[in-house]
Amino acid sequence: KKRIYFSFSFLLHQAWLDHHSRSLGLFIDGKFERPADRRSHSLSDSKGTVVCSTTLAKEDDISQCASSSVNGYKAWSSLTCFQRAKVLLRMVSVLGQHGQCVSELCEMCEASCSSSSLVRLLQFYSSWAQLRDTLITSWTPLGVVEVVTSDECSLYSLMLKVLPALAMGNSVIVVPGRSAAPPALLLAQLFTTAGLPAGALNVLTGSDVTLSAKVAQNPNVSYVTYSGNKEVSNTAGLGVPVSVSPCIGATCPFIVFESADIDSAVDEVIEAAFKRKKEVHWVLCVQESVVDGVMDRLKLRLAGMKCVSLLSDEHRALVDAAVQEAQQQGATLIQSSAAPPSGVQYPPTVLCNAAPSSPCVVTPTPGPLLPLMTFRSNTEAVTLGNHSPHGQAASIWTEDLTLALETANGLSVGSVWVNSHSVSDPCLPSSGHKDSGTCTDGGQEGLYQFLRPSSSTSRPRSSHVSMDYSKFGAAASPAVFPNESDSSSAPPVYQQFVGGKACKSVSGSSVAVKSPGGDRVLAYCPDGGRKDVRNAVEAAIKVQPGWMKKSPTARAQSLYSLAKGLESKKQDVAKSMSLQTGLSTEESGKEVDLSVSRLNVWAAYCDKIRGGSLPMPSSGSALSFPEALGVVGVVLPNRNPLLSMVTLLGAAVATGNAVVMVPSQKYPLPALAFVQVLQSSDLPAGLVNIISGDGDQMTAALANHSVIKAIWYWGSAEGCQYLQHTCTNPLKTLRLFCQKDDGGMDWTQPEPAFLEETWRNAVQWKSVWIPTA
């Protein structure tokens, strides 16, 4: 019976491939397209047998696909929430008939994804499609979304992006990696069978690096999201918001405490490191008191394990070099057998007492290697776990729940599994920390990347600018050195705010600020530079961890106090704003009042931050909670110079971040007048820093500082393009707005969705899964 069953499933996916003559075309407008003059790429299975070929899309295909997606968006978004949910639920029934075909095709193409996982995704996101207008009010879909995955990415990672985008009412252009291309094409065809309008889901195949960039350049695409390895394509100058989730190749800690079930921990780390398809690299961290027992069990479990096949001789050379270097640094080996002298076979290997700085820990090679490091206390365990530049996930093994939660809270990762590993479910929100991503996937929180507030308009696209990145920000504005001993009639000299103190720039130079008509000098502002940014970041990074640990009530009281201080300085701040912007005293006073109100709103937000337990489909408990990003760099807009500043400052500080702010180069005086409010506040010194100067020079300094985790930027198209080009290593979360002299968003709007969007841009999410016996 088993033979008949497997033969039948084999025939299912083989029959589908044969139906397409094993040459898969592009899926556009609800049907397969096979242009005659297109090149193709052959896909082979693990044994080297050619499975099929996929078509390489060209410029004409991209235009046709984008046009189809626009029509598909109109048809799909015009449906009611119930109708969209019904289509996704109907897809569950379709998978019940063809799920085995999808699973077998995934296995053949090495894009692992079970039909049960797809069903769970469809059920979860169909319910959110139903509830969008009920629980996510005042938000609207983006339009046409491009979803890109790298060659190594699984079908599950692809659908974790596609389904929420569809559920929220967007149309989707999928650019899959080579391994996920055949099952993605099959699913697109099945979706059409389930009733998805033509054009709502299109699939273009080709090179994920070059094709995705060409698709993103199409003016009809509103958003691009990428999942896969760290080697993403250059998104600079695409003129469209981009998010990345580098889920392939991250280094993740596997932490074993003395209070753990050692046998279970050892069994699971061997399963994770040597027996599963490795999308991440595990580093085993063991408490010193039990390391001997762990090593003895590892020797016992590894005995008799077969060698693992590497992809190529080049990979074998990399593995040999990593092992040799680790041994030179003092590591010892535990192997299932001696390594063959040559060839692509290599035994599962544990590198005991590996150094934290060893390349096998920091930048591991693709092979069956498991570094083992030791720690003495919980604090050391957290330090080792955070040593990696990645922040995707961690596994903690202990029977002490308090210790597990304390460790999970200290780790800078998006997912934490207690006494388990590699658990995935769409209800778990997870943000890539550090170099592991710039967006949140899963849960309700993962839906917002595919939505925008209904009150906001679609962001205008900026076109690609030809520029020399090495020269951006090099030419600063001409500086002057005002004589402060002049008479009282001389223009005032403002100071910037760094480390809790009002001060001059490091260079001591200033820039003249002129009246709206340009006929007289109003004041002199500090001409800050890279050293000023460095000093501000150093001050911010010292105070931010302590501020993040403060209770929400304490943070709220500090913001209430700041609002009260601004209210007491209303006359001075309004005068500086009126002087520079040309607004009347009454209009400037109204903006100050709005700013006071906005700070009070953010103070109220502090202890209203959501999170909590999640409904897991299997046994166990799950928690999710938002965390601060760290140090945020902000280049402020021209419009509403005071209100925009306190809106962004309040959102960042309320959620536990520290900020380095660059005032609008056109209207710097309101932000610098706010310094006197900060001086009298009880905010910790260094939490808020304000540095004036040339906007491009400040932007370049923020972009090139490795400690800054996110940059919110309002400025030129060149600045947006420079940030996309520069902020990839280390990865920074970017919020970019290409503003015109008289453009920008309306900062006076009080809509909840506007404030919620700002708040969500200031946090990253962490989920903790705790199984039950």
Stockholm file with secondary structure:
# STOCKHOLM 1.0

chainA/1-773         KKRIYFSFSFLLHQAWLDHHSRSLGLFIDGKFERPADRRSHSLSDSKGTVVCSTTLAKEDDISQCASSSVNGYKAWSSLTCFQRAKVLLRMVSVLGQHGQCVSELCEMCEASCSSSSLVRLLQFYSSWAQLRDTLITSWTPLGVVEVVTSDECSLYSLMLKVLPALAMGNSVIVVPGRSAAPPALLLAQLFTTAGLPAGALNVLTGSDVTLSAKVAQNPNVSYVTYSGNKEVSNTAGLGVPVSVSPCIGATCPFIVFESADIDSAVDEVIEAAFKRKKEVHWVLCVQESVVDGVMDRLKLRLAGMKCVSLLSDEHRALVDAAVQEAQQQGATLIQSSAAPPSGVQYPPTVLCNAAPSSPCVVTPTPGPLLPLMTFRSNTEAVTLGNHSPHGQAASIWTEDLTLALETANGLSVGSVWVNSHSVSDPCLPSSGHKDSGTCTDGGQEGLYQFLRPSSSTSRPRSSHVSMDYSKFGAAASPAVFPNESDSSSAPPVYQQFVGGKACKSVSGSSVAVKSPGGDRVLAYCPDGGRKDVRNAVEAAIKVQPGWMKKSPTARAQSLYSLAKGLESKKQDVAKSMSLQTGLSTEESGKEVDLSVSRLNVWAAYCDKIRGGSLPMPSSGSALSFPEALGVVGVVLPNRNPLLSMVTLLGAAVATGNAVVMVPSQKYPLPALAFVQVLQSSDLPAGLVNIISGDGDQMTAALANHSVIKAIWYWGSAEGCQYLQHTCTNPLKTLRLFCQKDDGGMDWTQPEPAFLEETWRNAVQWKSVWIPTA
#=GR chainA/1-773 SS CHHHHHHHHHHHHHHHHHHTTTEECEEETTEEECCTTCCEEEEECTTSCEEEEEECCCHHHHHHHHHHHHHHHHHHHTSCHHHHHHHHHHHHHHHHHHHHHHHHHHHHHTCCCCHHHHHHHHHHHHHHHHHHHHHSTTEEECSEEEEEECTTCCHHHHHHHHHHHHHTTCEEEEECCTTTHHHHHHHHHHHHHHTCCTTSEEECCSCHHHHHHHHHTSTTEEEEEEESCSCCCCCTTCCSCEEEECCSSEEEEEEECTTSCHHHHHHHHHIIIIISCCSEEEEEEEEGGGHHHHHHHHHHHHTTCCCEECSCHHHHHHHHHHHHHHHHTTCEEEESSCCCSSSSEECCEEEETCCTTSHHHHSCCSSSEEEEEEESSHHHHHHHHTCSSEESEEEEECSCHHHHHHHHHHSCCSEEEESCCCCCCTTSCEECEETTCSSEESTTGGGGGGEEETTSCCCCCCCCCCCCGGGTTTSCCCCBCCCTTSCTTSCCBCCEEETTEEECCTTCCEEEEECTTSSSEEEEEECCCHHHHHHHHHHHHHHHHHHHHSCHHHHHHHHHHHHHHHHHTHHHHHHHHHHHHCCCHHHHHHHHHHHHHHHHHHHHHGGGCCCEEECCSSSSEEEEEEEECSEEEEECCSSSHHHHHHHHHHHHHHTTCEEEEECCSSSCHHHHHTHHHHHTSCSCTTSEEECCSCHHHHHHHHHTCTTEEEEEEEECHHHHHHHHHHTBTTBCEEEEEECCTTCCCCTTCCCHHHHHHHHHTTEEEEEEEECCC
#=GC SS_cons         CHHHHHHHHHHHHHHHHHHTTTEECEEETTEEECCTTCCEEEEECTTSCEEEEEECCCHHHHHHHHHHHHHHHHHHHTSCHHHHHHHHHHHHHHHHHHHHHHHHHHHHHTCCCCHHHHHHHHHHHHHHHHHHHHHSTTEEECSEEEEEECTTCCHHHHHHHHHHHHHTTCEEEEECCTTTHHHHHHHHHHHHHHTCCTTSEEECCSCHHHHHHHHHTSTTEEEEEEESCSCCCCCTTCCSCEEEECCSSEEEEEEECTTSCHHHHHHHHHIIIIISCCSEEEEEEEEGGGHHHHHHHHHHHHTTCCCEECSCHHHHHHHHHHHHHHHHTTCEEEESSCCCSSSSEECCEEEETCCTTSHHHHSCCSSSEEEEEEESSHHHHHHHHTCSSEESEEEEECSCHHHHHHHHHHSCCSEEEESCCCCCCTTSCEECEETTCSSEESTTGGGGGGEEETTSCCCCCCCCCCCCGGGTTTSCCCCBCCCTTSCTTSCCBCCEEETTEEECCTTCCEEEEECTTSSSEEEEEECCCHHHHHHHHHHHHHHHHHHHHSCHHHHHHHHHHHHHHHHHTHHHHHHHHHHHHCCCHHHHHHHHHHHHHHHHHHHHHGGGCCCEEECCSSSSEEEEEEEECSEEEEECCSSSHHHHHHHHHHHHHHTTCEEEEECCSSSCHHHHHTHHHHHTSCSCTTSEEECCSCHHHHHHHHHTCTTEEEEEEEECHHHHHHHHHHTBTTBCEEEEEECCTTCCCCTTCCCHHHHHHHHHTTEEEEEEEECCC
//
